């Protein structure tokens, strides 16, 4: 008979993690994130925490997306704003230009006439910049026009979309999985 499952302690888990003091100097996945006019500081904090977990290369906060330091961001990021490289760019097209200068293709997470399922990205798309948009209006038309591709998460219920931080997490970790399988 096998032994019962045991929850790992915080110390067990922490022993296998990058110390926060070294987080900004480690090699990161060739994935950028771009937040296009996100309203909620809690969503921004959640996206920072997810970005830390995925070892994202850099996060761009654009438009009226709130940026650290803010207690509401810190509450949900649990300090990830200090462990994820990030930059504020008023104009998301400037952030797109920066990501492209690093060789990244621009991929919006949005329902468009050319969207493909989020798991369809190929390793040849890397480096990639994953763009998510406003909680109500999605990715702005100018950013969609500047994109190289669009992905979407299939919805099977009555709702047409997920919370932006949840959708970002699903798509980001799928990109990490694809990158790791190359």
Order of alpha helices (4+ residues) and beta strands (2+ residues): alpha-beta-alpha-beta-alpha-beta-alpha-beta-beta-beta-alpha-beta-alpha
